[in-house]
Amino acid sequence: MFDDIPDILTAKECQQFLKIGKNSMLRYLKTGEIEGFKIGSRWRIYKFSVIEFLRKR
């Protein structure tokens, strides 16, 4: 299921995978529910963080 996902995703890719909106994505990143980092003004999200987020839900 997760083999075709890159190790690092853009926020948009993550939104599409999780089927959530931009505001929800930003909230999860800012609260640390999904671990990511910024390059300039753009978020990047670790695949393992998305997997952990899904396991907790």
DRENTORKOL-3810 file (N, C-alpha, C; in nm, 4 decimals):
REM DRENTORKOL-3810
@n.u->0.0814; n.v->-0.1206; n.w->0.0000; ca.u->0.0000; ca.v->0.0000; ca.w->0.0000; c.u->0.0852; c.v->0.1264; c.w->0.0000
@n.u->0.1955; n.v->0.1236; n.w->0.0759; ca.u->0.2779; ca.v->0.2432; ca.w->0.0887; c.u->0.4032; c.v->0.2394; c.w->0.0016
@n.u->0.4232; n.v->0.1320; n.w->-0.0717; ca.u->0.5440; ca.v->0.1178; ca.w->-0.1527; c.u->0.5529; c.v->0.2196; c.w->-0.2657
@n.u->0.4393; n.v->0.2614; n.w->-0.3171; ca.u->0.4405; ca.v->0.3546; ca.w->-0.4299; c.u->0.4446; c.v->0.5007; c.w->-0.3866
@n.u->0.4551; n.v->0.5251; n.w->-0.2559; ca.u->0.4616; ca.v->0.6620; ca.w->-0.2040; c.u->0.6085; c.v->0.6996; c.w->-0.1857
@n.u->0.6475; n.v->0.8203; n.w->-0.2291; ca.u->0.7870; ca.v->0.8618; ca.w->-0.2081; c.u->0.8179; c.v->0.8797; c.w->-0.0591
@n.u->0.9452; n.v->0.8757; n.w->-0.0218; ca.u->0.9857; ca.v->0.8910; ca.w->0.1185; c.u->0.9532; c.v->1.0294; c.w->0.1729
@n.u->0.9547; n.v->1.1296; n.w->0.0856; ca.u->0.9205; ca.v->1.2665; ca.w->0.1248; c.u->0.8151; c.v->1.3174; c.w->0.0276
@n.u->0.7047; n.v->1.3684; n.w->0.0830; ca.u->0.5935; ca.v->1.4164; ca.w->0.0019; c.u->0.5798; c.v->1.5674; c.w->0.0138
@n.u->0.5215; n.v->1.6273; n.w->-0.0873; ca.u->0.4816; ca.v->1.7672; ca.w->-0.0759; c.u->0.3511; c.v->1.7698; c.w->0.0028
@n.u->0.3139; n.v->1.8874; n.w->0.0505; ca.u->0.1879; ca.v->1.9007; ca.w->0.1235; c.u->0.0706; c.v->1.8616; c.w->0.0340
@n.u->0.0766; n.v->1.9002; n.w->-0.0911; ca.u->-0.0322; ca.v->1.8684; ca.w->-0.1840; c.u->-0.0439; c.v->1.7178; c.w->-0.2068
@n.u->0.0691; n.v->1.6504; n.w->-0.2243; ca.u->0.0668; ca.v->1.5049; ca.w->-0.2408; c.u->0.0076; c.v->1.4370; c.w->-0.1174
@n.u->0.0461; n.v->1.4865; n.w->-0.0015; ca.u->-0.0038; ca.v->1.4305; ca.w->0.1235; c.u->-0.1545; c.v->1.4536; c.w->0.1368
@n.u->-0.1999; n.v->1.5728; n.w->0.1028; ca.u->-0.3431; ca.v->1.6043; ca.w->0.1045; c.u->-0.4196; c.v->1.5078; c.w->0.0152
@n.u->-0.3697; n.v->1.4859; n.w->-0.1036; ca.u->-0.4371; ca.v->1.3974; ca.w->-0.1983; c.u->-0.4400; c.v->1.2537; c.w->-0.1473
@n.u->-0.3310; n.v->1.2097; n.w->-0.0882; ca.u->-0.3243; ca.v->1.0738; ca.w->-0.0363; c.u->-0.4206; c.v->1.0547; c.w->0.0807
@n.u->-0.4258; n.v->1.1542; n.w->0.1709; ca.u->-0.5120; ca.v->1.1447; ca.w->0.2891; c.u->-0.6555; c.v->1.1889; c.w->0.2618
@n.u->-0.6766; n.v->1.2496; n.w->0.1455; ca.u->-0.8087; ca.v->1.3026; ca.w->0.1081; c.u->-0.8581; c.v->1.4051; c.w->0.2104
@n.u->-0.7712; n.v->1.5026; n.w->0.2372; ca.u->-0.8051; ca.v->1.6115; ca.w->0.3282; c.u->-0.7783; c.v->1.7439; c.w->0.2578
@n.u->-0.8316; n.v->1.8509; n.w->0.3128; ca.u->-0.8138; ca.v->1.9829; ca.w->0.2550; c.u->-0.6860; c.v->2.0502; c.w->0.3019
@n.u->-0.6584; n.v->2.1641; n.w->0.2422; ca.u->-0.5368; ca.v->2.2396; ca.w->0.2725; c.u->-0.5337; c.v->2.2851; c.w->0.4178
@n.u->-0.6469; n.v->2.3360; n.w->0.4682; ca.u->-0.6507; ca.v->2.3847; ca.w->0.6063; c.u->-0.6259; c.v->2.2728; c.w->0.7065
@n.u->-0.6844; n.v->2.1572; n.w->0.6823; ca.u->-0.6613; ca.v->2.0423; ca.w->0.7708; c.u->-0.5151; c.v->2.0009; c.w->0.7668
@n.u->-0.4576; n.v->1.9979; n.w->0.6478; ca.u->-0.3171; ca.v->1.9600; ca.w->0.6326; c.u->-0.2280; c.v->2.0543; c.w->0.7123
@n.u->-0.2500; n.v->2.1838; n.w->0.6980; ca.u->-0.1687; ca.v->2.2820; ca.w->0.7703; c.u->-0.1863; c.v->2.2684; c.w->0.9208
@n.u->-0.3087; n.v->2.2424; n.w->0.9657; ca.u->-0.3343; ca.v->2.2254; ca.w->1.1090; c.u->-0.2573; c.v->2.1042; c.w->1.1626
@n.u->-0.2612; n.v->1.9930; n.w->1.0909; ca.u->-0.1889; ca.v->1.8733; ca.w->1.1348; c.u->-0.0378; c.v->1.8978; c.w->1.1394
@n.u->0.0137; n.v->1.9716; n.w->1.0438; ca.u->0.1566; ca.v->2.0031; ca.w->1.0430; c.u->0.1936; c.v->2.0954; c.w->1.1587
@n.u->0.1134; n.v->2.1974; n.w->1.1820; ca.u->0.1443; ca.v->2.2949; ca.w->1.2875; c.u->0.1305; c.v->2.2361; c.w->1.4271
@n.u->0.0380; n.v->2.1405; n.w->1.4452; ca.u->0.0206; ca.v->2.0778; ca.w->1.5766; c.u->0.1150; c.v->1.9600; c.w->1.5971
@n.u->0.1833; n.v->1.9186; n.w->1.4910; ca.u->0.2767; ca.v->1.8079; ca.w->1.5011; c.u->0.2128; c.v->1.6709; c.w->1.4853
@n.u->0.0834; n.v->1.6663; n.w->1.4533; ca.u->0.0178; ca.v->1.5371; ca.w->1.4310; c.u->0.0783; c.v->1.4666; c.w->1.3095
@n.u->0.1209; n.v->1.5458; n.w->1.2126; ca.u->0.1971; ca.v->1.4953; ca.w->1.0985; c.u->0.3306; c.v->1.5685; c.w->1.1009
@n.u->0.4392; n.v->1.4910; n.w->1.1014; ca.u->0.5722; ca.v->1.5511; ca.w->1.1094; c.u->0.6202; c.v->1.5918; c.w->0.9709
@n.u->0.6655; n.v->1.7145; n.w->0.9615; ca.u->0.7175; ca.v->1.7647; ca.w->0.8355; c.u->0.8205; c.v->1.8736; c.w->0.8605
@n.u->0.8706; n.v->1.9288; n.w->0.7544; ca.u->0.9674; ca.v->2.0378; ca.w->0.7650; c.u->0.9453; c.v->2.1320; c.w->0.6483
@n.u->0.9961; n.v->2.2523; n.w->0.6640; ca.u->0.9794; ca.v->2.3529; ca.w->0.5598; c.u->1.1092; c.v->2.3727; c.w->0.4829
@n.u->1.0941; n.v->2.3871; n.w->0.3538; ca.u->1.2029; ca.v->2.4324; ca.w->0.2676; c.u->1.1529; c.v->2.5642; c.w->0.2116
@n.u->1.2084; n.v->2.6722; n.w->0.2617; ca.u->1.1548; ca.v->2.8038; ca.w->0.2278; c.u->1.0171; c.v->2.8159; c.w->0.2890
@n.u->0.9177; n.v->2.8362; n.w->0.2075; ca.u->0.7808; ca.v->2.8476; ca.w->0.2582; c.u->0.6978; c.v->2.7222; c.w->0.2296
@n.u->0.7614; n.v->2.6202; n.w->0.1749; ca.u->0.6870; ca.v->2.4999; ca.w->0.1346; c.u->0.7141; c.v->2.3826; c.w->0.2293
@n.u->0.6071; n.v->2.3141; n.w->0.2651; ca.u->0.6161; ca.v->2.1991; ca.w->0.3540; c.u->0.6564; c.v->2.0729; c.w->0.2783
@n.u->0.7339; n.v->1.9895; n.w->0.3466; ca.u->0.7658; ca.v->1.8546; ca.w->0.3013; c.u->0.7315; c.v->1.7612; c.w->0.4169
@n.u->0.6758; n.v->1.6462; n.w->0.3842; ca.u->0.6261; ca.v->1.5548; ca.w->0.4858; c.u->0.6921; c.v->1.4186; c.w->0.4678
@n.u->0.7358; n.v->1.3617; n.w->0.5795; ca.u->0.7969; ca.v->1.2291; ca.w->0.5767; c.u->0.6904; c.v->1.1210; c.w->0.5606
@n.u->0.7194; n.v->1.0217; n.w->0.4790; ca.u->0.6258; ca.v->0.9112; ca.w->0.4573; c.u->0.5948; c.v->0.8394; c.w->0.5883
@n.u->0.6961; n.v->0.8187; n.w->0.6725; ca.u->0.6722; ca.v->0.7480; ca.w->0.7982; c.u->0.5753; c.v->0.8240; c.w->0.8872
@n.u->0.5761; n.v->0.9562; n.w->0.8773; ca.u->0.4841; ca.v->1.0366; ca.w->0.9569; c.u->0.3397; c.v->1.0184; c.w->0.9101
@n.u->0.3216; n.v->1.0064; n.w->0.7805; ca.u->0.1875; ca.v->0.9832; ca.w->0.7251; c.u->0.1374; c.v->0.8458; c.w->0.7685
@n.u->0.2245; n.v->0.7464; n.w->0.7657; ca.u->0.1865; ca.v->0.6112; ca.w->0.8074; c.u->0.1470; c.v->0.6106; c.w->0.9549
@n.u->0.2260; n.v->0.6764; n.w->1.0397; ca.u->0.1936; ca.v->0.6845; ca.w->1.1824; c.u->0.0623; c.v->0.7585; c.w->1.2053
@n.u->0.0398; n.v->0.8646; n.w->1.1319; ca.u->-0.0847; ca.v->0.9405; ca.w->1.1419; c.u->-0.2040; c.v->0.8503; c.w->1.1106
@n.u->-0.1930; n.v->0.7699; n.w->1.0070; ca.u->-0.3016; ca.v->0.6793; ca.w->0.9695; c.u->-0.3228; c.v->0.5694; c.w->1.0736
@n.u->-0.2157; n.v->0.5218; n.w->1.1332; ca.u->-0.2277; ca.v->0.4167; ca.w->1.2360; c.u->-0.3000; c.v->0.4685; c.w->1.3597
@n.u->-0.2788; n.v->0.5940; n.w->1.3934; ca.u->-0.3410; ca.v->0.6536; ca.w->1.5123; c.u->-0.4884; c.v->0.6851; c.w->1.4916
@n.u->-0.5296; n.v->0.6968; n.w->1.3672; ca.u->-0.6690; ca.v->0.7343; ca.w->1.3386; c.u->-0.7598; c.v->0.6169; c.w->1.3390
END
